[in-house]
Amino acid sequence: MVVKLSTEDKAAYDRDGVVCLRGVISPEWIEKLRVMVDRAVETSNEVGPERGREYTAKDKPGRFYGEIDVWRRESDVGKQAMDFIRNGPCAEITGRIMDAKQCRFLYDQLFMREPGTESRTPWHQDQPYWSISGWQVCSVWIPLEPIDKETGSLEYIGGSHRWSAHSPQKFGTGERYAGNSLPTLPDIDAQRSKGELDILKYGMEVGDALVFQAMIVHGSPGNQHSTARRRAWATRWIGDDIRWINDQEREWGFPIGYDPGLKHGDKLVHEHYFPVCWAADEGEGSGEEAAKAAV
């Protein structure tokens, strides 16, 4: 599949911090991802609690399972994940939408909610959880079922990718992580009820994908559907200006369970953990200087 991004797609990403791209994931890839995700969920006992987590309280209905770094599994599930990472369209999509000279893989994340699961993902920014600094970093979120705009869509605050960084929190309890001085997010729901925020939601068909900048404030609802799972897989990507943060005092954040051997301020140059999966043709991509200018 040839990746074609319109000027309107890039303008929406820059303005809002998120864009919904229609029909960019082929049916063949979708079927492979469904097989991979289902197998990962079925064998979730193979993954320790650091990377595979049950987010639904025992006294609540349904099941919300999440897993980080599916690609690191040593089974066929991990190989299937890396096949899509290296050969699917996401690296080119994100490289072009960020106007990067090259695009490296950062990590992946699986989400599965059984029917009737109330557990939602609270409002947050992604990048404060990660051991990186810079502007050219984004995610591609791929649903494996159709998404109803009013009951199933991720929700984004348009333009909030330009906000300053706010404190990470524990999704299960809402507690702030210790060891950081970042401010707590404002009361998003209170502001929303007053009509003070631009809340963006998307109805999606299978094959569509959401691409969003890592600082945008977003959250997601539970699964209100009575019979269907809600399965999704996200891949995270970095461009030219990203640098490593080496803070041993942090009790949170990416990566989980490995040390890439980088020093504070290094570029994420590591062909095992952060492989280059796409590079622009000569003359394409404004690279690091444009990324700095965008902040």
C-alpha positions in Angstrom: 0.0 0.0 0.0 1.3 3.5 -1.0 1.0 6.0 1.9 -0.7 9.2 0.7 -1.2 12.0 3.2 -3.1 15.1 2.1 -2.2 18.6 3.1 -5.4 18.6 5.2 -4.2 15.5 7.1 -0.9 17.2 8.0 -2.6 20.5 8.8 -5.1 18.7 11.2 -2.2 16.9 13.0 -0.3 20.1 13.4 -3.4 22.1 14.5 -5.2 19.6 16.7 -2.5 17.1 17.6 -4.5 14.3 16.2 -5.8 13.1 12.8 -7.9 10.2 11.7 -6.6 8.6 8.6 -9.1 6.5 6.6 -8.4 3.1 5.1 -4.6 3.2 5.7 -4.3 -0.3 7.2 -5.1 -3.1 4.7 -7.5 -5.9 5.4 -4.6 -8.4 5.2 -2.8 -6.5 8.0 -5.9 -6.2 10.1 -6.5 -10.0 10.0 -2.9 -10.6 11.0 -3.2 -8.1 13.9 -6.4 -9.7 15.1 -4.8 -13.1 15.2 -1.8 -11.6 17.1 -3.8 -9.7 19.6 -6.1 -12.6 20.4 -3.2 -14.9 20.9 -1.5 -12.4 23.1 -4.6 -12.0 25.3 -5.1 -15.8 25.5 -1.5 -16.2 26.7 -1.3 -13.1 28.9 -0.1 -15.4 31.8 3.2 -15.5 29.8 3.9 -11.8 30.5 4.9 -10.5 33.9 2.9 -7.7 35.6 5.3 -5.0 34.5 4.4 -5.4 30.9 1.0 -7.1 31.0 -1.6 -5.5 33.3 -5.2 -6.2 34.3 -6.8 -2.7 34.9 -10.3 -3.8 35.9 -10.8 -4.1 39.7 -12.0 -7.6 40.8 -15.4 -6.2 42.0 -16.1 -4.5 38.6 -17.6 -6.1 35.5 -15.7 -7.0 32.3 -11.9 -7.1 31.7 -9.5 -4.4 30.6 -6.1 -6.0 29.6 -3.2 -4.0 28.4 0.3 -5.1 27.4 3.4 -3.1 26.6 6.1 -4.4 24.1 4.3 -7.3 22.5 7.2 -7.4 20.1 9.5 -8.6 22.9 7.7 -11.9 23.3 9.9 -14.8 22.2 6.9 -16.7 20.7 5.3 -16.2 17.3 3.2 -13.4 18.8 6.4 -11.3 19.1 7.5 -12.1 15.6 4.1 -11.2 14.2 4.2 -7.8 16.0 7.7 -7.0 14.7 6.6 -8.0 11.2 4.0 -5.3 11.2 6.3 -2.8 12.9 9.0 -3.2 10.2 6.8 -3.9 7.2 3.5 -2.2 7.8 2.6 1.4 6.9 2.9 3.1 10.3 6.6 4.1 10.1 6.1 5.9 6.8 2.8 7.4 7.9 4.4 8.9 11.0 7.6 9.9 9.4 5.8 11.8 6.7 3.2 13.4 9.1 6.1 14.5 11.4 8.1 15.7 8.4 11.0 13.6 9.7 14.1 12.5 7.8 13.8 9.0 9.3 11.4 7.3 11.7 12.4 4.9 14.4 10.2 2.5 16.3 9.8 3.3 20.1 7.5 0.6 21.5 4.0 -1.0 21.1 1.0 -1.4 23.3 -2.0 -3.6 23.2 -5.5 -2.8 24.6 -8.4 -5.1 25.0 -11.8 -4.5 26.7 -14.3 -7.2 27.1 -18.0 -6.3 26.6 -19.5 -4.4 29.5 -16.2 -3.2 30.9 -16.6 0.0 32.8 -12.9 0.8 33.3 -11.9 3.9 31.4 -8.4 5.3 30.7 -8.1 8.7 32.5 -7.1 11.9 30.9 -3.3 12.0 30.4 -0.4 13.0 28.2 1.8 10.1 27.0 5.2 11.7 26.7 5.7 12.5 30.4 5.6 8.8 31.1 8.5 8.2 28.6 12.3 8.6 29.1 12.6 10.9 26.1 12.5 14.6 25.2 11.8 16.3 21.8 8.9 17.0 19.5 8.8 14.4 16.8 7.1 11.6 18.6 3.7 10.2 18.0 1.4 7.2 18.1 -0.7 5.2 15.6 -3.8 3.7 17.3 -5.4 0.9 15.2 -8.9 -0.4 16.2 -9.7 -4.0 15.2 -13.5 -3.4 15.4 -15.6 -0.5 14.2 -15.7 2.4 16.7 -18.9 4.2 17.5 -18.1 7.9 17.8 -20.3 8.6 20.8 -19.7 5.4 22.9 -16.3 4.0 21.9 -14.0 6.7 20.6 -10.8 7.8 22.2 -11.3 11.4 23.2 -8.7 14.2 22.6 -8.5 17.8 23.6 -7.8 19.6 20.4 -4.7 21.7 20.5 -3.5 20.3 23.9 -0.3 19.0 22.4 0.9 22.5 22.8 0.3 22.5 26.6 3.1 22.1 29.0 3.9 18.7 30.5 1.8 17.5 33.4 2.4 14.8 36.0 2.0 11.2 35.1 -0.4 9.3 37.3 -1.1 5.6 38.1 -4.0 4.6 35.9 -5.5 2.2 38.5 -5.6 4.7 41.4 -5.1 8.2 39.9 -2.2 8.8 42.3 0.7 11.0 41.1 4.0 9.2 40.6 6.6 10.2 43.2 9.8 12.0 42.2 8.4 14.6 39.8 7.5 18.3 40.2 5.2 18.5 37.2 1.8 20.1 37.8 -1.3 17.9 38.0 -3.7 18.2 35.0 -6.6 20.5 35.5 -10.0 19.1 36.1 -10.8 18.2 32.5 -14.3 16.9 33.1 -15.3 20.1 34.9 -13.9 22.3 32.1 -15.6 20.0 29.6 -19.0 20.4 31.3 -18.6 24.2 30.9 -17.9 23.9 27.2 -14.4 25.3 27.6 -12.6 22.5 25.7 -12.6 21.3 22.1 -13.2 17.6 22.6 -12.4 15.5 19.4 -14.0 12.1 18.8 -14.0 9.9 15.8 -16.3 7.2 14.3 -14.0 4.7 12.8 -14.1 1.7 10.4 -11.7 -1.2 10.5 -8.7 -0.1 8.5 -8.7 3.5 9.8 -6.1 4.8 12.2 -5.6 7.6 14.7 -2.3 9.4 14.6 -1.6 11.7 17.5 1.3 13.7 19.0 2.6 12.4 22.3 1.8 15.5 24.3 -1.9 15.7 23.4 -4.3 15.2 26.4 -6.5 12.2 25.8 -8.5 9.4 27.5 -10.9 6.6 26.5 -14.2 5.2 27.7 -15.1 1.7 28.9 -16.6 -0.8 26.5 -20.4 -0.3 26.6 -21.1 -2.9 23.9 -23.0 -5.9 25.2 -21.4 -8.6 23.0 -18.2 -7.3 21.2 -14.7 -6.9 22.5 -12.9 -3.7 21.8 -9.4 -4.5 20.6 -6.7 -2.0 19.5 -3.0 -1.9 19.0 -0.9 1.2 19.2 2.7 1.7 17.9 4.8 4.6 19.1 7.3 6.3 16.8 10.1 8.9 17.0 11.8 11.3 14.4 14.9 13.3 14.3 15.0 15.4 17.4 14.3 12.9 20.2 16.8 12.5 23.0 17.2 10.1 25.9 16.4 11.1 29.5 18.5 9.2 32.0 16.8 9.8 35.3 17.4 7.0 37.7 15.1 8.6 40.4 12.0 8.1 38.3 9.6 5.3 39.5 7.7 5.3 36.3 8.1 5.4 32.5 9.4 3.7 29.4 11.4 1.5 28.9 10.2 -1.4 31.1 12.6 -4.2 31.9 15.7 -3.3 29.8 18.5 -0.7 29.5 19.4 0.4 26.0 22.8 1.7 27.3 22.1 5.3 26.3 23.5 8.4 28.1 21.4 11.4 29.0 20.9 13.5 25.9 21.8 10.7 23.4 19.8 10.1 20.3 17.9 6.9 20.4 20.3 5.1 18.1 19.9 1.4 18.8 19.0 -1.0 16.0 17.6 -3.7 18.3 15.3 -1.6 20.5 14.8 1.4 18.3 15.2 0.3 14.7 14.9 2.7 11.7 11.8 1.5 9.9 11.5 4.3 7.3 13.7 7.0 5.8 12.7 9.8 3.6 14.1 10.1 0.1 16.8 12.7 -0.4 15.4 16.2 -0.1 12.3 15.0 1.9 11.7 15.8 5.5 12.6 19.0 7.2 14.2 17.1 10.1 15.4 18.3 13.4 15.4 22.1 12.8 11.7 22.2 11.8 10.9 20.0 14.7 12.5 22.5 17.1 10.8 25.4 15.4 7.4 23.7 15.9 7.6 23.7 19.7 
